[in-house]
Amino acid sequence: MITSRLRRLFSILFLSLLTACAGTVKPEPMAEAPPPGPAKADAALPGVALEPEILYNLLLGEIAGQRGQIGVAAATLGEVAQQTRDPRVAERATLAALYAKRYDEALQSARLWTELRPHDTEAREALITALLELDRAAEAKEHFQTLFAAEETRRNLDQAYLRAAAVLGRTSNRAAAIDVMQSLVALNPRLASAHFAMAHLMVRGGDLEKALVSADAALKQRPDWEEAALFKARILLSQKEPQKARAFYEAFLNDNRGANQVRLNYARFLVDQKEWQKALEEFKRVADNVPDDADTIYAVGLLSLQNNRLDEADKYLKRALELRPQNDQARLYLGQVAEQRKQYGAAIDWYLQIRDGEHYFEAQARLGVVMARQGDLAGARRHLDGISVQNDSQRVQVALAHEQILREARQFSEAIEMLNAAIRTVPGDKDLLYARALVAEKLNLLEVTERDLREILKKDPKNVNALNALGYTLTDRTTRYDEASELLQQAMELKPDDAYIMDSMGWLQYRRGNTAEALKYLRRALEIRNDAEIAAHLGEVLWVAGDRHEAESVWDRALRETPDNEALNGVIKKFKP
C-alpha cells in the first residue's frame, strides 16, 4: 500500500506543476521586483507549455498515485519528465519507480534527475539504488566516488559514509552492497567513520560478528569516539553477551573518564542488571560532571532511594525538582523519603503538592497511609473510602493502602477480610493475592499463604517476589527445606544481587545448619541493603555461632536506624532478655 508521504508528494507535484510550468498563459506584470530568496534550485526550470497531453498525463499520474497504483504513476510521470525535463517531475518519477520496484524505469528517471541537478545528493543516491538493484555495482561505485569527491571538498566525509551505509542498507542486493561499501572503505582506510559505516551496514544485514570487527576498526582509528563505543556496546548486548559488554564499558571508561554518554549507558546497563549500588556510583559520576542535567540528577535520586540512602535521595530529588518543577513523580518519591524518615508532616506536604495528573491518585493513596501513621486510623480509612476510583487498577491500589494501614496497626483479621472482599471484586489480581499471603502468614494460615503464592506462580512462574516469599515461608515455618531451596534458587537466577533473596537463602542455610554459608549470604545481603530484618537474621546467626560481639554490633547499628522494628527487637529480646 502506498505511503501517505508519497500520496502527499503526488498532490504537491501536481499543484506545483500546474502553477510553475511555463505555458500559454502570460503572467501579469509585477508591480515591483521580487525580493531575493533561496530559489536558486528552481532557477533553471524548463519553459514548457502545459499542453493538453502533458496536463492529461500529469492528472493520470496524480490520480494513479492517490489510488496506490504506483506502477502506473511511475510510468506516466517518467514520460512527463522526459517531455518537460522538469527536475521535480524526474524526482517524483524516480521515487515512484523505486517504490514500485520498476528499476529500469527508476534508472531512466534517476539519470535525468541527476543530469538536471548534478549536485543533488539525493538524486545521485537514487541513481545508485537503481543501479544496485539492477546488479550494476561497478557503475554504482563510480557514482559513489563522485559523491565522495564532492563531500571531501566540503569536509563532510563522515556524513557521506553514514549516508552511504543507509543507501546500501536499503538495497535488496546484499552482496553488491557489501562489495560497494568495502570499496568505499578502501578509499579512506584510516578514516574511523568509514569503518563505522561498514559496522552499520553489517548490523542492518544481521551480521553482528563482522559489525563488531568494523566497530573495533573504527575505535582503533578514534579510541575516544563515544558514538562508536556506544554502537559496539549495543552490538555486544544484541549478541546476548552482557559480560563482554560490561568489560568493554569498563575498559573504555577507564581510558576515557570524561565520556559521559558512555558512562550514562553503562549506568543504565547496570540498572538492567539490577546492580543498583554500582549503577548509583556511575550516575553520580555523571552528575558530578553535568550537575544541571535533570534526567541524570533524577536517576541518582531514584537509585539512592532504591539503595535506602535517604539523605542522598532527598538531596538529589529536590535538585531534580528545581531543574524540572513539573516533575510530580519526584514529589511522590520525596514523600516516600519523608515517610521512611518518619517525617510524616513533610510527607503530607509533598503529597498535597500533587494536585492533578497521572500521579495524583497514588499521592492520595499514600496520604491515607501517612494519616494512619500519624495515629488517625479512622480518618485515614475515611480518606481512602472517599477517593473516587475509575478502574480495577485504582481499586487494587486503594485496597493495598487499606491493607497496609491495617497490617501496620496489627489488625490482621480485619486486613484479611478486606483483602478477601477486594479479591472477589478483582479476582486473580497478583498484588492482592501476594498481600493476602503475607497477612495470612501473620495469622498462621499457612495453607492460605501457600495457596495464594502458588496461584501467582501458576500465572507468572518468574514472579521473583512470590518465589522468595514462598521459599522463605517454607524455610521459616516448616521443614520443607528442599522445596524452599528450589524456589530460592529460581529467584536467585532471576535476581542474583537481590538483598532479600540473599537473606532468605542465608536463613535457609542457617536452618539447615550450614552456618558458614549462612553468614556469607547474610553479610552480602546487608552490604547490599541496610535493612533491619536482614540485620536481625545476621545477628542471630553470629550469636549462635559464638561471635556475640559482632552480633551486638550488627544489632546496635540497625537499632540506630530503625529502633522500633518488630523483627529486630524480637530477636534481640530472644537472646538478650
GIMO-V448301 format. One record per run of one state. SS is the DSSP state (a for helix, b for strand, c for the rest). FROM is the first residue (numbers start at 1). LEN is the number of residues. If there is no record, write none. Layout:
BEGIN
ss from len
SS FROM LEN
SS FROM LEN
END
This chain:
BEGIN
ss from len
c 1 3
a 4 17
c 21 19
a 40 3
c 43 9
a 52 15
c 67 3
a 70 15
c 85 2
a 87 13
c 100 3
a 103 14
c 117 4
a 121 13
c 134 3
a 137 17
c 154 3
a 157 14
c 171 3
a 174 14
c 188 4
a 192 13
c 205 3
a 208 14
c 222 4
a 226 13
c 239 3
a 242 14
c 256 4
a 260 13
c 273 3
a 276 14
c 290 4
a 294 13
c 307 3
a 310 14
c 324 4
a 328 13
c 341 3
a 344 9
c 353 7
a 360 14
c 374 3
a 377 9
c 386 6
a 392 17
c 409 3
a 412 14
c 426 4
a 430 13
c 443 3
a 446 14
c 460 4
a 464 14
c 478 3
a 481 14
c 495 4
a 499 13
c 512 3
a 515 14
c 529 3
a 532 13
c 545 3
a 548 14
c 562 4
a 566 10
c 576 2
END
